[in-house]
């Protein structure tokens, strides 16, 4: 399966890895990204320079919320599939700068939906988050669980995106898949994410901030495994027929929500230990109380995605962290 993909957030962490995979697989990709200064533009430009080595990659720098810009780009490109990854990320930053989440995540999502309405793709795919499960403490998180108690404004905007996309899928018959990501990590990650923050601090002999006194678990998902899940889902546009009792398929729209996670929660202490082993140094832990907007644990139920596309690869945490550290050492020297 190949064709044309319109990909927002192409210079971002996950977008870069997905674009790179699609280009290697023979897809033509038009990337769209605002290259905002939320974190190092140099990192985004370095990712982008790799993608621009492919003849089948083109790029549009613009903001999601610019009225009509996405519609014009998609209309000219005529993609088979639209994948919307671009967003203002970060749970904690949404406490300090909520307006940026309104602009990027709500207005930006509306613009992508309007573009899909004007130029319907075979499959519209949009990123959500495991944070959508919020205060739900029933583990593992399954797509049919209620997602109505967000713990952060970031999560609230993503729940809103799911509702917005469902309404467009119903009204305009747009086959839509929302995927909920679970704690993605790996090479080329964002500087505001724990792996890079921890690695930087450990190498600089500085303490790392460990919240909830270290009593946390995350369903750490290696970025290559996540990308494999997205690629396999591309050919699984929702239809009118549910595949089983675990299916989140809407009864009134070609719309589905799918978890993409490792399906195995890892204690934060084990992740830190893997990072210490890979770096060859011990971390000094600054134990702190729980942060506002955060949750103690995440754990993806993988039954639905496995029923749709088969069992995904699950990179061992030690191997994934080792790959991250090898990249980070090279990048850190280059900065």
Secondary structure per residue as TSV (DSSP state, phi and psi in degrees):
chain	resnum	aa	ss	phi	psi
A	1	X	-	360.0	118.9
A	2	X	-	-140.5	172.6
A	3	X	-	161.1	-143.9
A	4	X	E	-114.6	134.3
A	5	X	E	-123.5	130.3
A	6	X	E	-99.9	121.5
A	7	X	E	-126.2	114.3
A	8	X	E	-86.0	151.7
A	9	X	T	73.7	28.4
A	10	X	T	-65.2	-24.6
A	11	X	T	-93.1	1.8
A	12	X	S	-82.4	178.4
A	13	X	H	-58.5	-62.2
A	14	X	H	-72.0	-39.7
A	15	X	H	-59.0	-41.0
A	16	X	H	-60.5	-49.5
A	17	X	H	-63.5	-39.7
A	18	X	H	-67.8	-45.3
A	19	X	H	-59.9	-43.7
A	20	X	H	-60.2	-43.0
A	21	X	H	-65.4	-45.4
A	22	X	H	-63.3	-41.0
A	23	X	H	-65.0	-40.8
A	24	X	H	-63.6	-32.7
A	25	X	T	-80.5	-5.4
A	26	X	T	102.6	7.9
A	27	X	-	-79.5	153.1
A	28	X	E	-95.3	128.7
A	29	X	E	-124.3	128.8
A	30	X	E	-106.0	112.1
A	31	X	E	-90.7	145.5
A	32	X	E	-132.8	126.0
A	33	X	E	-159.4	143.0
A	34	X	-	-86.7	-10.9
A	35	X	-	49.7	46.0
A	36	X	-	-67.6	157.1
A	37	X	T	-87.4	22.4
A	38	X	T	-53.7	-38.4
A	39	X	S	-143.0	176.0
A	40	X	-	-38.8	108.8
A	41	X	H	-60.2	-26.2
A	42	X	H	-62.2	-38.4
A	43	X	H	-65.9	-42.6
A	44	X	H	-64.6	-41.8
A	45	X	H	-67.4	-33.4
A	46	X	H	-66.9	-41.8
A	47	X	H	-61.1	-46.4
A	48	X	H	-62.1	-36.6
A	49	X	H	-63.4	-32.9
A	50	X	H	-67.6	-44.4
A	51	X	H	-65.3	-34.2
A	52	X	T	-72.6	-3.5
A	53	X	T	-76.7	-8.7
A	54	X	S	-95.4	134.0
A	55	X	T	-66.6	-22.9
A	56	X	T	-94.0	12.9
A	57	X	E	-112.0	133.3
A	58	X	E	-129.8	163.2
A	59	X	E	-141.8	140.4
A	60	X	E	-125.1	117.7
A	61	X	E	-95.0	116.2
A	62	X	-	-167.6	167.1
A	63	X	-	-94.0	140.5
A	64	X	T	-54.2	-41.8
A	65	X	T	-79.2	-4.7
A	66	X	S	-64.5	117.9
A	67	X	T	-55.4	124.4
A	68	X	T	80.5	-8.2
A	69	X	H	-66.1	-44.4
A	70	X	H	-65.2	-40.1
A	71	X	H	-61.6	-42.4
A	72	X	H	-64.9	-44.6
A	73	X	H	-64.4	-45.7
A	74	X	H	-68.5	-36.7
A	75	X	H	-63.4	-37.8
A	76	X	H	-75.5	-34.2
A	77	X	H	-85.0	-31.6
A	78	X	-	53.4	62.5
A	79	X	-	-74.2	154.6
A	80	X	S	-77.6	-36.7
A	81	X	E	-133.0	137.9
A	82	X	E	-110.6	127.2
A	83	X	E	-121.3	117.9
A	84	X	E	-106.8	103.2
A	85	X	-	-108.5	-23.2
A	86	X	-	-62.6	136.7
A	87	X	-	-171.4	162.2
A	88	X	-	-80.0	115.7
A	89	X	-	-96.0	169.5
A	90	X	-	102.6	123.2
A	91	X	T	-72.4	-48.8
A	92	X	T	-71.1	-35.8
A	93	X	H	-65.5	-26.0
A	94	X	H	-69.1	-16.3
A	95	X	H	-75.8	-37.2
A	96	X	H	-87.1	-31.2
A	97	X	-	-135.1	60.0
A	98	X	H	-62.8	-29.2
A	99	X	H	-63.2	-33.5
A	100	X	H	-64.6	-27.3
A	101	X	H	-76.1	-34.6
A	102	X	I	-62.8	-46.6
A	103	X	I	-65.5	-53.3
A	104	X	I	-76.5	-47.9
A	105	X	I	-86.1	-30.4
A	106	X	I	-97.2	-56.8
A	107	X	I	-66.6	-40.7
A	108	X	H	-61.8	-42.2
A	109	X	H	-64.9	-37.7
A	110	X	H	-61.7	-39.5
A	111	X	H	-65.0	-38.9
A	112	X	H	-68.6	-36.1
A	113	X	H	-68.2	-39.2
A	114	X	H	-65.3	-37.6
A	115	X	H	-64.3	-41.3
A	116	X	H	-68.5	-31.6
A	117	X	H	-66.5	-42.4
A	118	X	H	-73.7	-33.9
A	119	X	S	-134.5	78.2
A	120	X	-	-61.4	126.2
A	121	X	-	-86.0	170.4
A	122	X	S	-68.7	-27.8
A	123	X	E	-155.8	124.6
A	124	X	E	-102.6	125.9
A	125	X	E	-124.2	128.6
A	126	X	E	-132.3	139.7
A	127	X	E	-80.7	131.1
A	128	X	E	-116.0	-149.4
A	129	X	E	-156.4	152.3
A	130	X	G	-65.9	-19.0
A	131	X	G	-63.3	-15.4
A	132	X	G	-61.7	-26.7
A	133	X	G	-71.0	-20.4
A	134	X	T	51.1	-123.3
A	135	X	T	-76.9	-4.1
A	136	X	-	-60.9	124.3
A	137	X	-	-112.3	15.4
A	138	X	-	-84.7	116.1
A	139	X	S	-113.4	148.5
A	140	X	S	-72.5	158.3
A	141	X	B	-67.9	123.5
A	142	X	-	-112.3	148.4
A	143	X	T	-58.6	-26.0
A	144	X	T	-84.8	-5.7
A	145	X	S	-64.6	149.5
A	146	X	-	-70.2	135.8
A	147	X	-	-119.9	76.6
A	148	X	-	-127.0	1.0
A	149	X	-	-126.9	68.2
A	150	X	-	-63.3	143.8
A	151	X	S	-98.5	-5.4
A	152	X	S	-145.3	159.9
A	153	X	H	-68.9	-32.1
A	154	X	H	-56.0	-50.0
A	155	X	H	-61.6	-38.3
A	156	X	H	-61.2	-40.1
A	157	X	H	-67.0	-33.8
A	158	X	H	-73.2	-37.8
A	159	X	H	-62.0	-40.1
A	160	X	H	-61.6	-41.4
A	161	X	H	-57.9	-41.9
A	162	X	H	-61.8	-44.2
A	163	X	H	-66.3	-41.3
A	164	X	H	-62.4	-46.2
A	165	X	H	-65.0	-37.8
A	166	X	H	-61.8	-42.5
A	167	X	H	-63.8	-39.6
A	168	X	H	-69.7	-38.1
A	169	X	H	-60.6	-40.7
A	170	X	H	-70.2	-48.4
A	171	X	H	-71.2	-36.0
A	172	X	H	-120.7	10.6
A	173	X	-	55.2	48.9
A	174	X	-	-99.4	112.3
A	175	X	-	-61.8	118.4
A	176	X	E	-132.0	132.9
A	177	X	E	-120.4	126.9
A	178	X	E	-102.5	129.6
A	179	X	E	-113.2	134.1
A	180	X	E	-97.6	113.0
A	181	X	E	-83.1	147.9
A	182	X	-	-121.2	106.8
A	183	X	-	37.7	70.7
A	184	X	E	-80.3	137.8
A	185	X	E	-143.9	165.8
A	186	X	-	144.4	-176.0
A	187	X	T	-57.8	148.4
A	188	X	T	69.6	21.8
A	189	X	-	-70.7	172.8
A	190	X	-	-79.7	146.3
A	191	X	T	-65.6	-21.7
A	192	X	T	-85.6	-2.1
A	193	X	S	-88.4	154.0
A	194	X	H	-54.3	-45.5
A	195	X	H	-55.4	-45.9
A	196	X	H	-74.8	-37.8
A	197	X	H	-61.5	-44.8
A	198	X	H	-65.3	-46.8
A	199	X	H	-61.1	-43.5
A	200	X	H	-61.2	-45.2
A	201	X	H	-65.9	-44.4
A	202	X	H	-62.2	-43.9
A	203	X	H	-68.8	-23.7
A	204	X	T	-96.5	9.9
A	205	X	T	57.9	39.1
A	206	X	-	-112.3	152.6
A	207	X	-	-70.5	152.2
A	208	X	E	-103.0	141.7
A	209	X	E	-82.5	121.4
A	210	X	E	-119.0	112.8
A	211	X	G	-85.9	159.7
A	212	X	G	54.5	30.7
A	213	X	G	57.0	28.0
A	214	X	G	86.9	-3.1
A	215	X	-	-86.8	68.1
A	216	X	-	-138.8	152.8
A	217	X	E	-132.4	144.7
A	218	X	E	-136.4	144.9
A	219	X	-	-86.0	73.4
A	220	X	-	-61.4	126.5
A	221	X	E	-121.6	118.6
A	222	X	E	-67.6	138.3
A	223	X	H	-59.7	-34.6
A	224	X	H	-65.9	-35.3
A	225	X	H	-68.3	-40.2
A	226	X	H	-61.2	-47.3
A	227	X	H	-59.4	-41.3
A	228	X	H	-57.9	-41.2
A	229	X	H	-63.3	-43.6
A	230	X	H	-63.6	-45.7
A	231	X	H	-59.7	-43.1
A	232	X	H	-67.9	-33.3
A	233	X	H	-73.1	-19.4
A	234	X	T	-54.9	-37.5
A	235	X	T	-90.6	11.8
A	236	X	-	-118.7	52.3
A	237	X	-	-61.0	136.4
A	238	X	-	-60.1	140.3
A	239	X	-	-120.9	-165.7
A	240	X	S	-82.8	-4.9
A	241	X	-	-109.3	114.9
A	242	X	-	-67.1	151.1
A	243	X	-	-95.5	-5.0
A	244	X	S	163.6	178.9
A	245	X	T	-65.4	-20.1
A	246	X	T	-83.2	-5.6
A	247	X	-	-71.0	136.3
A	248	X	-	-93.3	10.8
A	249	X	-	-55.1	131.9
A	250	X	-	-67.3	144.3
A	251	X	S	-76.5	-9.6
A	252	X	S	-128.1	8.8
A	253	X	S	-158.8	153.8
A	254	X	S	-77.1	73.6
A	255	X	E	-142.2	135.6
A	256	X	E	-146.4	144.4
A	257	X	E	-107.4	134.2
A	258	X	E	-133.6	128.6
A	259	X	E	-72.5	140.3
A	260	X	E	-128.4	102.8
A	261	X	S	-147.5	174.5
A	262	X	-	-75.3	-22.2
A	263	X	S	75.8	18.4
A	264	X	S	-153.8	100.0
A	265	X	-	-67.0	144.0
A	266	X	E	-121.1	129.4
A	267	X	E	-57.7	140.8
A	268	X	H	-57.0	-34.4
A	269	X	H	-62.3	-34.2
A	270	X	H	-70.0	-37.1
A	271	X	H	-64.5	-44.2
A	272	X	H	-62.8	-40.9
A	273	X	H	-61.8	-40.1
A	274	X	H	-64.0	-38.1
A	275	X	H	-68.2	-40.5
A	276	X	H	-61.2	-43.5
A	277	X	H	-63.2	-43.4
A	278	X	H	-68.4	-34.7
A	279	X	H	-84.6	-20.2
A	280	X	T	74.2	24.7
A	281	X	S	-142.7	153.2
A	282	X	-	-91.0	147.3
A	283	X	-	-94.4	142.0
A	284	X	-	-92.2	119.6
A	285	X	E	-94.0	126.0
A	286	X	E	-100.0	96.7
A	287	X	E	-78.6	125.7
A	288	X	-	-129.5	160.3
A	289	X	-	-69.9	172.8
A	290	X	-	-60.6	139.6
A	291	X	-	-82.2	143.6
A	292	X	T	-57.8	138.3
A	293	X	T	87.7	-9.4
A	294	X	-	-91.8	166.8
A	295	X	-	-125.4	156.5
A	296	X	S	-72.8	-38.7
A	297	X	B	-147.4	152.7
A	298	X	-	-133.9	149.3
A	299	X	-	-162.3	116.8
A	300	X	B	-87.6	132.1
A	301	X	-	-80.1	120.4
A	302	X	-	-99.0	9.8
A	303	X	H	-61.2	-42.1
A	304	X	H	-68.5	-49.6
A	305	X	H	-65.0	-34.1
A	306	X	H	-68.5	-34.1
A	307	X	H	-68.6	-32.1
A	308	X	H	-79.3	-44.7
A	309	X	H	-130.1	3.6
A	310	X	-	90.5	173.7
A	311	X	-	-70.8	130.3
A	312	X	-	-86.3	159.0
A	313	X	-	-65.8	146.2
A	314	X	-	-128.1	94.9
A	315	X	-	-65.9	129.7
A	316	X	-	-61.4	142.9
A	317	X	H	-58.4	-36.7
A	318	X	H	-66.5	-40.7
A	319	X	H	-69.0	-41.1
A	320	X	H	-65.3	-43.4
A	321	X	H	-66.1	-37.9
A	322	X	H	-60.8	-42.7
A	323	X	H	-63.8	-40.2
A	324	X	H	-62.5	-46.3
A	325	X	H	-64.7	-40.3
A	326	X	H	-60.5	-42.1
A	327	X	H	-66.0	-46.4
A	328	X	H	-62.4	-39.6
A	329	X	H	-60.2	-41.6
A	330	X	H	-66.6	-42.5
A	331	X	H	-67.8	-41.5
A	332	X	H	-62.2	-37.1
A	333	X	H	-68.5	-31.3
A	334	X	H	-80.2	-18.8
A	335	X	-	-69.6	360.0
